[in-house]
Each structure stands twice: as structure tokens, then as C-alpha cells.
């Protein structure tokens, strides 16, 4: 990418979208388009077509789409499936139609089978049943991966998909039913500290294991992929380290300084038992995550406190 190229970060209101746009600006890219209120409704095909026709982006980072934790996925499966299908189809098609040089699609580790061998490798996609609690979302993300591959196969379009681990960081959504596990725990444990609550209930047994990655590391990897190579198969972006939900909750409890008890509600779903990505392919090409889980959590909590006080 050249500094003056027209770059569109689709979904600039998401945690990943904001982080990608911020990093591009810090690196001196001067022609970001579709930011803030200028972005079209990506579920509306006519709006997306008009936007691409008028702006002709050279490069597209597709971070958009409805996302959330287990509770939100269970409550709104139709919304999650439809929104992500529409966004993926409209943006990918318009990028091809109006001559974008390259598109990078952010998929999800939820796309892997529920009982996938660990750490998860991309050849395991579609090799078994999905996790029921996020099946709708996962199906839409798989469709996005396959659509990028189909445009590459049929038209030679330069489109590549990346699969991040569980992303967290500043700009995340705290304290709503759509929150992912890290911001949900930070928000609830912080609130419990303020109110003096004796305990905080955590969904699930606490035994489920996840691969967490700080948002800035995901962005660094995505820019690395956009600049360096374009394989037809997806690329994992993760730290390849398993952390249980119980361990995560205890880390956040200590960081917040909460003195109460964490109560794990095993009647609630855990989601996938283990979800750790094999990122060896990307790492052999020179990329490594730079932020430890503890450091990332501290940066996220500090941002949370600053925004609450501002």
C-alpha cells in the first residue's frame, strides 16, 4: 500500500475497525475513506454499491458485522447470521466490481468445529459440527471466507481471510449483553468492587480454554498480511496459549482489586471446550504477538477507567 492510496476500513465502529484505522493514520496513510458518519449502511446493497462507485477504494479491510458473546449469540441468531451474510456479500462483491486491489476479510475462530483438534489449523475448517451457541455467526463467517476464495478462483481477485483469536482491548463494548468475555468480566467485576458486592457470577464452569489476543497485535498482523502475501487459504492470528476462563477471571479480579468471590455458574454454557489457534505459519514469516495477556488486560482496564471518568 502507498501512503496516498484510498483505504476503506469497513466497520470502523468495531474494536478492530477503529484499531486498524488508528494504526494506518499513525503510519502516515492519508486517504482513509468512509470514516465515522460517512460509512454506508453495509447491510444495504444499494448504499454499498453507491459508496464503492463514488470512492473506488484501492484497499479494503473488512472488519464489519454483528458480533457478541455467548448470550447475544443465543438471543439473536437470526440477526447475527443475516447481518454478517449481508455485510460480507455486499462489501466483497463491490470491492471486486469497482476494482479494489486487495481485500482483507476478518473471519472468526468460532468458524472452527466445536471439537476441533488443538491448536486449530485452517485445514480443519468445515471438518465437523460447529459449537451450537455460536453456529449462526460461525456459518456467516465461513461464508465470507468461501466468498473471498470464490472471487479469487473465478476472477483472480486478491482477497485473503484472517482468523483472529479472541480479540480484546481498548474500544471494546463493556457492560452490555453483546460484550465478549474480557470486557464483560472487567465491567462486572469493576461494578462489584464499586458497590461492595460479595460475589460476581461468571457464566459457565470456568474450565473452557481460550486464546486471547490484544487488538493492537491483531492489527499489526493484518497489516503484515495485507503488505506481504496473499495465500488462498485463511491465516490464523493468535498467541497459541490456552487460558481458562477461570484463570482469566482471577487475573481480572486481581487487577481490579476486587475482594469478593467469583461464582461460576455451570448451568450456563461454556461454548467451545478449547479454542486455541495454530499461528505457526504467520510466525515463520516474521510476525509475533508483542503484548502479554496481563499487559493487554491492564491497558484495556485503564482505557475503561479513563472513558468512565471522562
Steps between C-alpha positions, in 0.01 A plus 500: 500500500618850417444780751255680268296192402128508573445262791161401633463339842152350480351496848700782651273501806621153608794445733706364211386767255594786729836343578581440132409858408702642790806296407479600134482866598797463734699346215429797275223373272317818405202387294271294725144508369161416648593597853241571771171639365615468138475121509201350318257251650688186406188282515350711217634383165406821316676720756813286488503496120462878486776551756748283310403654167564851632812434712677213314709375795833344408517285813225369729521367856168325570452510879125568497218276618299429812698324774456418867538248778314176566188668638457731200560213258231296670247785509547631145617221267295632206651848541852363522460278195318750280708807589833327439382336179373829357808698601739241361315457171454871434853614585682210332293529182539878479874482563529270200255693285675834547855379471645494851855369486469286812248414769578355842209327672491451877341162572469340846641211699135406564506363145693192613320178601400471864727202566782613272845360563722746685664731417258565215636494145320642199463163328257406780238751387170330411631164622241457777194647674517858624453618859117535534516821705662692213403294197315779317788743532753234404308401187496861379874534561569175314292633211718813493816290482355291219375804310849651501637170370229482232579849368867407495429177311254646249642847445854493636402755768762563766298418810634339814341401832655518847366315805582680826485341842275658766571872453488749787627848573413870521186592310324176588135489608467483877199417712242395240354165402709520182829520691764235450650329802788741576302828497203328665715382792683831534174693507322271746792450738573873503133570578506241779801671652327839492177370655667273753327186367602178672520298179498511121337224297693382195326305225616141457722265697815706445673201342468611137833609352559788262779665303478874575675760289535873549341708227819685405673169431218391271527828309877461463448150361225616262716780360785250465275269299361783287852609410688173472300212357167369371448127540163354393440332836428693822775600744477462878594791728544389859737457789464117512469511881204341677351698790195373688207730570561441870862614465389804301239595759752469783749718310236768451386473862856562623557783252179678599571445870168331572483317832184296446438148372473381142213252464499290184154403377543162331134503394598759238681392182878500472504523121780311328700294753836616358574760236869563433640598161806361326673818378828333404462584132482872564772484763744329262458801273616737773191607694471451876244633751672759717248553781465258791155422632568682826630812325208498258252470785663790683485722191137404446403567861680835501312600185174388662571715806599803292184485289280453806650805667504725192 
